[in-house]
Amino acid sequence: MKAIKIVGGISISQNDKFDKRIERDCFGKLDIPKNALYGIQTLRTVKNLSFSGQLLKNFPEYIVSLAMVKKAAASANLEAGILAPSIGTAIVNACDQLIQGDYQDHFIVDILHGGGGIGTNMNVNEVLANLANESLEVALGSYTPVHPIEHVNASQSTSDVCHTSIRLAIVRCFERLDHELTKMHDTMEKKSQEFIEITTISRTCLQDAMRVQLGEVFSGYASVLKRRHHSLKVSIKSLLTVNLGATVIGNGVGAPEKYKKVVIGKLREVTNMNVELRDNLFDAAQNIDDLANMSKQLSLLATSLIKVAKDLRLLSSGPEAGFSEINLPSVQAGSSFFPGKVNPVVPETMIQSCFQVLGCDRVVQAALEHGELDLNVFEGMAGANILNGLTMLTNSAHSFTERCLKDIKSNEERCRELSNTFIPVITELKERLGYSAVSKLMIEHDRESIKKLLE
C-alpha cells in the first residue's frame, strides 16, 4: 500500500495490487478505479440512485454545457478574487478539455438520478478537480490539490449549475433538429410545386369528397411544419434566460456580489449565446414551465408529424387494393412472409419516434406538476427527457426527409381515375345546378346517368 494523499479534502490511498484507490468521506470508504477521474460522490450516486441505464456520458451536449457553465464560473471567481490564479486557471483549462469532448467516459451517473441533480454536478466537479490537479502537478512540479466543492463549485450550487446547463444543452441540441426541419419543410414545398398540376380526390371522414390538386394537399403539410417549427424556435429562445448566480433557492447565498456581477457576462463569452439572467430567481428555482412549454411545442410538432406520416401511409396504400395515389421509395423488404411486399417503414418509424416524444413530454409535464415549495428537484429528469426527444426526432426527421419525402412520386393515372369518381362529379354538378336540384336528380336517376350530364 502506497502512502495516503489528500486530494480535495478527501483521503485517498493507492492499492497497486487491485488497481484501485480508496476514497473516504463521512459515510465511509469506497474502492474507485485508480485511473478514474470521478470520485467518491459520483460513485455513491451510481450505487444509490441508478435505475434507467441512461448514463450522463451518453449526453455529450449536457457534459459540454456543464463544462461551459463551470468555465464561466471559474472565470468569474478569478475576476472576483475568489480563486487563486493557479487554481482558477487550472480549472478553466480542465473545462476546455471537456468542452472539446474529452473524457466523456468518466461521466457515469444515471442522468435520471434523484436528489435534484447532485450526482451530475458532483460528477463534473470531481472530474474537473482531478484534471486540474493533474495539470498543476505537471506545471508546478509539486502536488497542489484542487477541491471539487471548495474550488470547482465555488459560488455555485447544483441548482443554478444544472438549471443553466440543461437549458444550454437543449439549445445546442436543437441546432441539429432546426436544420433537419428546415430541410423537411423545403422538401415538402418542392413536392407541393411538383404535384400542383395533378388532380386527385380529397376525403373527409375517410369518405370521398371533392377534387383537389395533390400539390395543394402537400402545401398543407408544408405549412403545418413551418408553423410548428417557428413555435418551437420561439420556445427554445426563452431557455436562454437562466439563473446562474442564484445558488439554491434564488437568494444567491454563497455567491459573492463581485461574482454575481460578472458571471452571466462570462457565460456569454464562453457559450457565444445571448444568455440573460431571469427576472425573478426564486421563480426560476421553483418553476420549470419554460421547459414544459418548450416540451409541449416539441410534442405538438411530433403530433403534426404523426398526421403527415399517417397520411403518406394511406395515400400510398395498395399497391392494388388501396389508395395508391403516391408511391413511396422502397428501402427494404417489408415482410418475411409475403414475397415482394414493400411497407411504408420510414413513415412508420417517424410515427413511432413521435410516440416516444409524446411519452417524453408526459414526463416533463409531470416534473412541472410535482415541483414542491422552493425548488423543483425533478428539473433534471425533465431536461433529460427533452434531450431524448430532441435526439430521437432529429434522427427520424433526417431519415424521413432523405429516405422518404425526397423521392415520393405521384401515381398520376390513379389520381385521375379517383378524381372522376361519383362524389367529385356530383360535387361539381352541385356547383352548377345547386344542392336541391342535384339532390332531386339523385332520387330520379342512377349514378351513371348523372355522371353523363357532365360529359
N, C-alpha and C positions, 0 to 999 in steps of 0.2 A: 504494500500500500504506500502510495506516494504521500508527500506532505499535503496538508489541507490548505487550500487557497480560500480567500474571502472575496467573492465576486458579487458586487452589488448588495452587500449586506447578507448574502445567503452563503452558508458554509458549504463547500464542495470538496470531496475527496476523490482522487482518481484511483481506479482499480483496473490495472492493465490486463489482469487475467481474464476478466469478463468483458473488457472493452466498454465499461460503464463508468459513469461518475455518480456520486451520491450527493444529492442536494437535500438540505434540511430547512424546514420552516417551523412555525409554531404548531403545525398539525402533525409533524413527524418528518420522516425522511422518505425519499423515493430514489430508485435507480433510474438514471436517464442515460440514453446512448451518449458515449463520450464526445462524439463529434456533432451532436445536435446543437443547433443554435437556440432552440427554445429551452425553457427551464421548468422549474417545479410547478409554477402556477398554470402553465399550459398543460402539463401532464395531468394535473389534478382535474382540469376541465375535461380532458379526454376521458379520464377514468370515471368521472362522476356524472357527466352531463351529455354524453354521446348517445344518439339514438337513430339518426337519419342516414348515416353513411355519406352525407354531403359535407365534404371537408373544405375548409377555408382555402386550401391550396388549389382547389378547382374553380375558384372565383378570382382570377387574376386581376380583373378590374377593381375589385374591392381591395385587394392587397396593395395595388399601386395607389389607390386613393387614400388608404390608411397611411401609407408612407409619405404621400404628399402633405397630408394634414400634420404628421409628425415633423416633417421638414419645416413647414411653416411655423409650427410651434417652437421648434428648436431655434429657428432664426429670430423669432420674436423674443424668446428668452435670452438669446445672445445680445440683441439690441437693448433689452431692458436690464442687462447686467445680472440676470438671474443665474446663468450658467457661466462657468469658467470658459474662456475661449477654446482651450484644448478639448474640453469635453463637448461643448456645443458643436464645434467643427467636426469632431469625430461622429457625432450623431447625424449631422447633416450629410456627411459622406456616406454613412451607412444607409440613410434614407435613399440616397441617389442609387445605390446598388439595387434596392428593392424596386425603385421606380423603373429601372432598366429591365426588370423581370427576373432578377437573380434570386436564388434561394427560396423559391416558392414551395419546395418540398418540405420546408420546415414549418409550414403553417398547417398544423394537424388537428386543430379543434373542429368539432362539428359546428358548422356555421349556424345551425338552428338551436344551439345550446341555450338553456335558460340562464337566468342571472343577469338579465339586462345587458348582455354583451361583454361582460367582464373577461371571459376567456379569450374573445377576439382581441380586445385591447391589450391584455397581458401577453398574448402570443406575439403580437408585433412589438411590444415593449421589450420583451426578453430577446427576441431575435436582433433587434436594433442594438440593445445593450451589448450583447456578445460580439456583434460585428464591430461596434465602436471600440470595445476593449481590445479586439484583435488588432485593429489599426493603430491604436495608441501604443500597444506593446511593441509593434514593429517600428513605429515612427520615433518613439521616445526611448526605446531600449530598456524600459522598465515597465512593470505591470501597474496600470492606472485604472482602477475599477470605475465603470460607469454603471450606475444603478438603474434598473428598468423602471422604477417608480420615481425615485428622487430626482433623476436626471431626464430620462426619456419621456416620462409622463409629467414633468414639471409644468405647473399652471393649467393642467388639464384634468378631465375626468373621463371615465368610459362614456358617460352620457353625451358630452359635446363632441368627443372624438368620433364615436361611431355614428351619431346623428349626422355629422357633417360628411364623414367618409362615405356612408352608404348612399347619400344623395349625389355626391360627386361620381360615385361608381355607376349609378343609374344613368346620369347624364352622359358619361363616357360610353357606357354600353349601348345607349340609344343611338349613337352615331352610326353604327352598322345598320340598325333597323331603318333609320332615317334614309340611308342610301338605298336599301332594298325596296322600301315603299315608294320612293321616287321612281325607281326602275319599273316597279309593278304598275304604277299609275301611267307612266309613259307608254308602256307596252299595251295597256288596256285602251288608251287613247288611239294608238295606231290601229288596233284591231277594230275599234269603232269606225274609223275612217275607211278601213279596208272593206268592211261589211255594209257600208251605208247604202249601197245600191241593191242589196239582196232583200227581197220581200219575203217575210215568213208570217207565221201566225203567233199572236200573243195568247196568253192564257190567264184567266182569273178563276180562283177556286179550283185550280187544276183542270178547268174545262175550257173548251175552245172559246176564243174571243175574236177581236178584230185583227186586221192585218197590221203589221209593224215592220219597220226596217230592222234587220238583225243588228246593224250598226247602232241604232237607237237603243237597243237592249244593252249593248256593251257600253254605250255612253253613260247609262245609269250606273253600271259597275264602276266606271272610271270616276264618276262624280262622288259616289259614296266613299271611295278610297281617298280621294283628295280631301274631303271634309273631315273624315276621321283622322287622317294624317295630320291635318292642321290642328285639330283639337288636342291631339296627343302632344304635338310640339309645344303648344301653349302650356300644357300641364307640366311638361319637362322643364321648361324655363323657370317655373315657380320653385323648383327644387334648388336653385342656385341661391336661395335665401336661407342661411344656416345660422347655427347658434354657437360657433366656436368662440370660447372665452366665457361661456355661461356656466361652465363646470356642471354640477349635478342637476340642480333644480331650477337654474335660471338666475340665481343671485350673484354668480361669479365668485363666490367664496373660494379662496385658494388660488385665484388668478390675480396677480398684482395689476394695478392700473396701467403701469407702463407697458406691460404685456398686452393687455386688452386693447390698448390704443393702436397697436401696430399689427396684431396677429391676422386680422382679415386682409389687410394690405399685403402681408407676406403670403397669404394663401392665394391671392390673385396672381402674384408673381410666380408662384410655384406651379399653379394649375393653368395659367393663361386663360382663366374663366372669370367672368364678371360676377363673382360671388359678393353677396351683401349680407349684412347682419340682420337677423329677424327683428321686427319692431318690438315684440314682447317675448322675452326669453323664457319666461315662465310658461307661456303658451307653447313654446317650442318643445319644452320638456314634457308637457302634459299631453299634447295632442299631435297625432300624425296624420291629420286629414289631408295634408298636401300629398303624402304618399298614397293615401286611399283614393284621392281624386285622380292622381296620375294612373294608378292601377285600374280604376274604373274606366278611364279613357282607353287604356290598353284592352280591356275586356270588351268595350264597345267596338273597337277595331276588330277584335277576334270574332265577335258575333256577326259583324258585317261580312267578314271573310268567309265564315261558315256558310252564309247565304249565297255568296258568289260561287263558292266551290260546289255547293249542292246544286245550284242552277246548272253549272257546267256538266255535272254528272247526269242530270236529267236531259239536258239538251243533246248530249252525246249518247244517250241510252240507245241500245239496239245491239248490233247494227241494223237488224231487220225488224225486230218486234218492238222497237222503242221510238223515241222522237227522232233521233239521228239527224238533227239539223246541223250539228257541228261534228267535226272529227278531232278528237284529242290525239296528240302524238303518242305513239306506242313506245313504251320504255322498257317493258319486261313482260314475261308471260303472266297472265292473270289467274291461272288455275293449274293445279296439279292433277285435275280430273278431266277438264274439258280441253282437248287439243285445239289450239288456235284461238282460245278465248283471251281477250285483252280487256282488262278492267281499268277504271279511272283511278289508279293507285295514287297518283300525285295529288289530285284534289282530295282524296280520302285522307292522305297524310296531312294535308293542310287542315282538314276538319278536325282530325284527332289532335293536332298540335293546338288548335284553338280551344278544344275542350280542356286541355291541360292548362292553358292560360286562364280560362274561366275558373278552374279549380284554384290556381294560384291567387286570383283576385279574391276568392272567398276567404282565403287565409288572411289576406291583407285587411279586408273589411272586419274580420273577427278580431284582428290585432287592434284595430281602431276602437271597436266596441268594448273591448275588455281592458282598456287602459284604466288605471286607477290613480286617484289622488294626484300627486305631484310629479310622477314620472311614469311614462308608458314603457314598461320593461319588455314589451313584445315588439318593439320597433325593429330590432334586428331580424326577426323572423319575417316581418312584413317586407323589409328591404330585400332579403334573400329570395323571397318568392317573386318579387318584381324582377330581380335579375334573372331568375329561372325563366319567367315568362318572356322577357325580352330576348333571351338567348334562343329559346325554342321557336319563337315567332320569326326571329331573324333568319334562322336556318331554314325553316319551312317556307318562308316567303321567297327566299332565293331559289329554292327548288321549284316552287310554284310558278315563278316567272320564267326561269330558264328551261324547265323541263315540261312545261305545260302551256302557259299563256303565249309564249313567243311563236309557237308552231301550231296553234289552233287553225284549222281550216273549216270553211263553210261547206256544207253539202247543198249546193245551190238548187239542184234538181228537186231534192226532198223539200226544201223550203218553199219552192214554187208550188209543189203539189199540196202542201199543207195550207198555203195561203189561199188556195182556191176551193177549200172545203166549205161545207154548208154555212156555218156560223159567220165566217168572214164575208161571204157573199151576201147573206141576209142582212148583215150589218150595213154593208154598202148600199143595199137596196133601201133600207130604212132611212138613210141619209137623203135619198132621192124622193121617197114617197111618204115618209113619216111612219111613226111607230104603229099607229092604229091601222093604217092601210095594209102594212106588211103583216100585222097580226091576223087580219081578216084573210089575206092571201094564204097564210099558213093553214087556216082552217079549211079553205076551199080547194087547195092544190097540194100535190105531193112535192117533195124536196126538189126532185129533178126538174119539175115544171117551173118551179120558182127560179131555180138557177138559170134556166134558159132565158128568163126575162132580161138578164144582164148581158146576154151574148149579142 
